[in-house]
Amino acid sequence: MAENVKVSGSAMKRIRRILKTAFKSVTVMVIPHDHVQTLNIRVPAIFLICTILLAFVGTGYLVNMTVKGISYRAENRVMAADVQYYEDHFAQVNDTLQSLKSAGDEFKQLLSLDSKEEVLETAADMDFIGSLDLPDLIEELQRTRQEVEEIKDYLRMQTDVYMATPRGYPVSDCRLTSPYGRRQDPLGAGIRFHSGVDLACDPGTPIHATANGIVSHSGWTSGNGYVVVLEHGFGFSTIYAHNRSNTVKVGDQVRRGDIIGYVGSTGRTTGPHVHYEVLQYGKNLNPAPYLAGTGV
């Protein structure tokens, strides 16, 4: 037991010696610039040691946080790029779906009509603008939209042909007084070929364009009086002769139904009427099926 007390007393001495050393004062010299007096600071050794340890720990913590911050910013940039990628692709999907919806609405409107004529008349007024993987879905939607655009292009072409083809009578409340073909000239010039039809009606009756077109002639000719010639495209032309007056000039664009002149009896004629001709690629056609609306 005496031996244990002796050991404990030795340990206490070592502890006291360590504590005495730890709290022993040390002098820290602060040497400022510009020849200012040196500053001496006395602090316990344990305080200086703790300060140095805390400085190392703090530096390590700051380095660790800096590395994590750099890593976070890098990950954030990657995430931002991914978000932008999907935003761009979803925008494409939305645009494609909107185009398809618009096209679908247009086709529903067309298919609800009762006849080919109504379909083409309506189309003329229209403005023809399965994988879950997003790129594949976009490609599939784009392919579908392309197919829809091809259908719309076909409709445009058919509409253009339809609107360029003469259709119906150029005047209302009229009667056919002279058909197309060989006939006895009404002014006694014998048997002659009549290149159009004569439609008699009251003087001043409006004359309407029978198809969309551009005025290529509007003026006086010695035999036919005041004449209007329209070019419609796809080789079609129409002639309106013996007018009292014309309301259009060369270069004007007209649509089917627009007034281009008024019925008269100018030129070589026996009474008020419109001489109406239909040509394609410069060759005269019988206007009868076009008057009846079956020449499309």
C-alpha positions in Angstrom: 0.0 0.0 0.0 2.9 2.3 0.7 4.2 1.5 -2.7 0.9 2.5 -4.4 0.9 5.8 -2.5 4.4 6.4 -3.7 3.4 5.8 -7.4 0.3 8.1 -7.0 2.5 10.9 -5.6 4.9 10.6 -8.5 2.1 10.8 -11.0 0.7 13.9 -9.3 4.1 15.5 -9.5 4.3 14.9 -13.3 0.8 16.4 -13.8 1.7 19.5 -11.8 4.9 19.8 -13.8 2.9 19.6 -17.1 0.3 22.1 -15.9 3.0 24.4 -14.7 4.7 24.2 -18.2 1.4 24.7 -20.0 0.5 27.8 -18.1 4.0 29.2 -18.1 3.9 32.6 -19.8 5.5 33.1 -23.2 6.1 36.4 -24.9 4.8 37.1 -28.4 6.5 40.0 -30.1 4.5 42.0 -32.6 6.9 44.1 -34.8 5.0 46.8 -36.7 6.3 48.7 -39.8 7.4 52.3 -39.9 9.6 52.0 -36.9 6.7 51.9 -34.4 7.7 50.5 -31.0 7.6 46.7 -30.8 4.6 45.3 -28.9 5.3 42.4 -26.5 2.3 40.3 -25.5 2.6 37.7 -22.7 0.2 34.8 -23.0 0.1 31.3 -21.4 1.8 28.6 -23.6 -1.4 26.6 -23.6 -3.3 29.5 -25.2 -0.7 29.8 -28.0 -0.8 26.1 -28.6 -4.6 26.1 -28.7 -4.6 29.1 -31.1 -2.2 27.2 -33.5 -4.3 24.1 -33.3 -7.5 26.0 -34.0 -5.9 27.8 -36.9 -5.0 24.4 -38.5 -8.5 23.0 -37.9 -10.1 26.2 -39.3 -7.9 26.1 -42.4 -8.8 22.5 -43.0 -12.5 23.3 -42.6 -12.3 26.2 -45.1 -10.4 24.1 -47.6 -13.0 21.3 -47.3 -15.9 23.8 -47.8 -14.1 25.4 -50.8 -13.7 21.9 -52.5 -17.4 21.1 -51.7 -18.5 24.5 -53.1 -16.6 24.0 -56.4 -18.0 20.5 -56.7 -21.6 21.8 -56.0 -21.2 24.5 -58.7 -20.0 21.9 -61.2 -23.0 19.7 -60.4 -25.3 22.7 -60.6 -24.0 23.6 -64.0 -24.6 20.0 -65.2 -28.1 20.1 -63.7 -28.8 23.5 -65.3 -27.7 22.1 -68.7 -30.0 19.1 -68.3 -32.9 21.3 -67.3 -32.3 23.6 -70.4 -32.1 20.5 -72.6 -35.5 19.2 -71.5 -37.0 22.7 -71.6 -35.9 23.1 -75.2 -37.2 19.7 -76.2 -40.5 20.1 -74.4 -40.8 23.4 -76.2 -40.3 21.6 -79.5 -42.9 19.0 -78.5 -45.4 21.7 -77.6 -44.8 23.5 -80.9 -45.3 20.2 -82.8 -48.4 19.3 -80.9 -49.9 22.8 -81.4 -49.2 22.4 -85.2 -50.8 19.0 -85.3 -53.8 20.3 -83.3 -54.2 23.2 -85.7 -54.0 20.9 -88.7 -56.4 18.5 -87.1 -58.9 21.3 -86.5 -58.5 22.4 -90.2 -59.1 18.9 -91.5 -62.1 18.4 -89.2 -63.6 21.6 -90.6 -62.9 20.4 -94.2 -64.2 16.8 -93.7 -67.4 18.2 -92.2 -68.3 19.7 -95.5 -70.7 17.9 -97.9 -69.0 18.3 -101.3 -65.7 18.6 -103.0 -66.5 22.1 -104.1 -67.2 23.2 -100.5 -64.0 21.5 -99.4 -61.9 23.4 -101.9 -63.7 26.7 -101.4 -63.0 26.4 -97.7 -59.4 25.3 -98.2 -58.8 28.3 -100.4 -59.4 30.6 -97.3 -57.2 28.6 -95.0 -53.6 29.5 -94.1 -51.9 26.2 -94.8 -48.5 27.4 -91.7 -45.0 5.6 -80.2 -41.6 5.8 -78.3 -41.4 7.2 -74.8 -37.8 8.4 -75.4 -38.0 12.2 -75.9 -35.8 12.5 -79.0 -37.6 9.6 -80.7 -41.0 11.2 -79.7 -39.9 14.5 -81.2 -38.7 12.7 -84.4 -42.0 10.8 -84.7 -44.1 14.0 -84.2 -42.0 15.8 -86.7 -42.5 13.0 -89.2 -46.2 13.1 -88.6 -46.2 16.9 -89.1 -44.3 16.4 -92.3 -46.9 14.0 -93.6 -49.6 16.5 -92.6 -47.8 19.2 -94.4 -47.6 17.0 -97.6 -51.4 16.6 -97.4 -51.8 20.3 -97.0 -49.4 21.0 -99.9 -51.6 18.7 -102.0 -54.7 20.5 -100.9 -53.0 23.8 -101.7 -52.2 22.6 -105.2 -55.7 21.3 -105.8 -57.2 24.5 -104.3 -55.0 26.6 -106.7 -56.2 24.5 -109.7 -59.8 24.8 -108.5 -59.7 28.5 -108.0 -57.9 29.0 -111.4 -60.5 27.0 -113.2 -63.4 29.1 -114.7 -66.7 28.2 -113.0 -70.2 29.4 -113.3 -71.8 32.3 -115.3 -70.1 35.7 -115.5 -73.5 37.4 -115.4 -76.8 36.7 -113.7 -80.3 36.8 -115.1 -79.1 36.1 -118.6 -80.1 33.8 -121.5 -77.9 32.0 -123.9 -78.5 33.5 -127.3 -75.6 31.9 -129.2 -73.7 28.7 -128.3 -70.1 27.7 -129.0 -69.2 26.3 -132.4 -70.1 26.9 -136.0 -73.1 29.1 -136.5 -74.8 31.6 -138.9 -73.2 35.0 -138.3 -76.0 37.3 -136.8 -74.7 40.2 -139.0 -75.0 38.2 -142.2 -71.3 37.1 -142.7 -72.3 33.5 -143.4 -71.3 30.4 -141.5 -68.5 31.2 -139.0 -67.0 29.6 -136.0 -68.1 31.1 -132.7 -65.2 30.9 -130.2 -67.4 31.5 -127.1 -71.0 31.9 -126.0 -73.2 35.0 -126.0 -75.1 35.7 -122.8 -77.8 38.3 -123.3 -79.0 40.4 -120.3 -79.9 44.0 -119.4 -77.4 46.7 -120.1 -75.3 47.7 -117.1 -75.5 44.2 -115.5 -72.3 43.5 -113.6 -69.8 41.1 -115.2 -68.0 38.9 -112.7 -64.7 37.1 -112.9 -65.3 33.3 -113.1 -62.0 32.4 -111.5 -59.1 34.0 -109.6 -56.6 35.7 -111.9 -54.7 38.7 -113.2 -55.9 41.2 -115.8 -53.8 40.9 -118.9 -55.9 43.2 -121.1 -58.5 45.8 -120.5 -59.5 48.1 -123.3 -61.0 48.7 -126.7 -60.9 46.4 -129.8 -62.5 47.3 -133.1 -64.7 44.2 -133.4 -65.4 43.3 -129.7 -65.7 46.8 -128.2 -64.5 47.0 -124.6 -62.8 43.7 -123.6 -61.3 42.2 -120.4 -58.9 39.3 -120.6 -58.0 37.4 -117.4 -55.1 35.0 -116.9 -55.9 32.4 -114.2 -52.9 30.1 -114.1 -52.6 26.4 -115.1 -53.0 27.6 -118.7 -56.6 29.0 -118.2 -57.7 32.3 -119.7 -61.1 33.9 -120.0 -62.4 36.7 -122.3 -65.3 39.1 -121.6 -66.3 41.2 -124.7 -68.8 43.9 -125.8 -68.8 45.5 -122.4 -70.3 49.0 -121.8 -67.3 49.7 -119.6 -64.5 48.0 -117.7 -63.7 48.4 -114.0 -60.2 46.8 -114.0 -56.9 47.7 -115.5 -53.9 45.6 -116.6 -52.1 44.0 -113.7 -55.0 44.0 -111.3 -55.5 40.8 -109.3 -59.1 39.6 -109.1 -60.9 36.9 -107.3 -63.8 34.8 -108.5 -67.0 36.9 -108.2 -65.2 40.3 -108.4 -66.9 42.8 -110.8 -64.7 43.5 -113.8 -67.1 45.4 -116.0 -70.7 46.0 -117.1 -72.8 44.6 -119.9 -73.1 46.7 -123.1 -73.3 46.4 -126.8 -70.0 47.9 -127.9 -68.2 46.7 -131.0 -69.8 44.4 -133.6 -73.0 43.3 -132.0 -76.8 43.3 -132.4 -77.7 44.0 -128.7 -76.5 44.1 -125.1 -74.8 40.9 -124.1 -71.4 39.5 -122.9 -69.4 37.4 -125.3 -67.6 34.9 -123.0 -64.7 32.6 -123.9 -62.7 30.0 -122.0 -59.2 29.1 -123.2 -56.5 26.7 -122.0 -52.9 27.1 -123.3 -54.3 29.4 -126.0 -56.8 26.9 -127.3 -60.5 27.7 -127.2 -62.7 25.4 -125.1 -66.5 24.9 -125.1 -67.6 27.1 -122.2 -70.7 25.0 -121.5 -69.3 22.6 -118.9 -67.5 25.5 -117.2 -70.8 27.5 -117.0 -72.4 24.4 -115.5 -69.5 24.1 -113.0 -68.5 20.7 -114.3 -65.3 21.7 -116.1 -63.0 21.3 -113.0 
